[in-house]
């Protein structure tokens, strides 16, 4: 790890101010991606701004048909939240599959989304649930937020404050874990909303998390696994590595989508 | 059996400190004035080093020194050695290229050692390493085992085509004749996938030099500290043997990878004198992936000949063994004498012929890894037997039974003389525990759910102990493979056992103490096991090859016998009886036919005070040493049955049942033995389903972290059903065969045989990842749909 200046603001405005002043700056949330990268000397920000002491970034609230989760809320708080379990049980079930207990006690929703790892779970949830990502400057629809692997709509120094999820009538996440890393080799989040079904896929796409319009149309007409028969995603848009080439990933998208719909309709 | 004697499931004495974080590993040792070493490693698989400019790095903060291969050469420090000579078919010795601890002019794999930075802190050492400018001329590389000799890449000057040796074993003419008269020939092509050992504790070394006495101390993660000292002094020449103390304290797993003498410990000892301060290096996980000796990596074609009765009459095998970029310490023995002599398996096969071409590639060195050669042999034999049974339409269990060796001793055509065993007994017990008869119902039930169920056998045998010395010497070993022990009885009657075996997870502090408690009749907490320090233990060959029970404990037993004999003399003096009338029983020395007895502790005290010794014929004290060299290898064997269910939609293979029936001879501690079986199976399942070290065409290791290299987890394994059969080993006084490697040897073919049974075809390689199984299952689904 290279030497760096460590900052620990206690408010969003202080964090934003620090970010504006500091050169070569990184925010750190749970640190589960950034710290290993720094330890391996693959990243070496001169300034590290820790968002962990900002109380206003934490917490879970429900207001009508919207569930709002603070950006620095840790996975374990989602898991233990009766409110989330009541509103969007699929979010709890997905969070149970994030990493391992260590990760779930340190990792945060905002950190995951800001990083937009192409194999992370939360981007799929945000996209399928049609979430709104709220920052210290604006509100960004999930459809506009995720812009390719490790790339988001966030500007330099912009801080995610919370994520708002419209509560769907039915939803589920099916994850096929990468054998080694336990990230999503393929993860499919399906959610049925009053205005239609959304299907988001993580892990598989060569450009990060994406929606599958053909599946959404079919499921909007008939929210049943059989409605997906004959629908496939294009292999040439899939990621490939030694554990799963593009053809296998494309196949798994179909399998996981069906399993997600089955789980959603069982519930 | 007493509560702490032989056969008792005594809880491990050492676990208290391990599970409470009180173990003392190499990295826990810190010496005054200590510096930190960081190795600059090659980013290229193959390159000529035009120059190394350390100038800018040397003046960076905290830098104490920077050394390169030139500095080692200037001090006449020798290269690392391979201690087992193999001769090719034509009689020529193996082609051993130079293996400098720090590169001299060339690097040959990613992770090869280019320079060492020694600094006040590790971070400063890393900073300085980044400032070293190395001018590489990158050369083409070859990483693929099967392509090594066909490539135009030349890795070592001594071997223009990258061949290390072309070796063979067995009788070619008899084997060809057997195939000529065979009714059926089964052919198979196999890859035994390359594995990274991944001990929980990474390697580490701490070198220290005392100028006052001209003494060196090396703390190191070693399975065999005396061998490390011998090699470092006699061959590499960093310090005279009597001036070098090697300490291998608590060591967190080895699996073979800590047998070898590596560049890092060599450099740390040498550099400690150069900089006149202690030098510590602790591997990080990436370094471990890149530079620990890997395991396996064979490409094999094999054929099995059977007659009209389904009797195996011949076996011929051709293997290409990848030894990596350099010959590691025992690498040459693994695909030769630890491999081909096991190709007879548990079967009476009259004719066997095996050829092994060992090759260099631009990859990390390959050496012994849990099982070492024997898993590779078992994979060949057990995959072939299973395939033969399928091709002949016979039950794989019954084809095995038909071909089992039943008369002992049994001389195979490939060196080994099996001393004892009852293979059918293990098979019968395994079939019963596995509920083999009702497997067809389970398969049907799976099919109803759209799943593919399969069952696979592995009837393995291994040769353990890696002894006797005369035998291994005749096969090319550079050392003898006996073991030593010293049993020190203190005046208070407590006992310290100094053993040349080394415990790095095996539980010796418990099992060895059980033997002492059992033999001397003293409480187990009165016994300490001392190991891993060349200043304490006179000599030892270390722990590998499941040898510490059969060889190491036999040495202790021999020393205990001497202690008892001496104790009888002491008792005779004290009790004023004739030595011949003294009996030792239940911890007491007594005069036969009388009620006069002395407890073991009383005799110990009398031996040290010597007040009642008359004359000069008896020396005071009670301490005896022994060296033990067995009469043969030992031959643990058993039957493992694996039952899998495959989800053809995803390719996920779930192991539903695992039955292991092993014959390890006499068992000292069944709980520890069962643990060894569990761990071994887990590693074997890892090889079969999950693990694989892959280099790309340019020689980059693409599985260099746990993000890509998949280790087995608890969730990947079922609850094991473990049974035992016992035929005591006649080749050592305790009847022990050894258990440390059995699971890793038995498991891979059992898994793959089960998967191929489920798939209905043979086209699957290790690791059988979900992707691979899904693809293979595409060929299976049509007949399923027709059912």
Interface residues (C-beta under 8 A of the other chain):
Chain A: X1 X3 X40 X41 X176 X179 X180 X181 X241 X242 X243 X244 X245 X248 X251 X252 X255
Chain B: X123 X126 X286 X649 X650 X651 X690 X694 X702 X703 X706 X707 X708 X709 X710 X711 X769 X770 X771 X774 X775
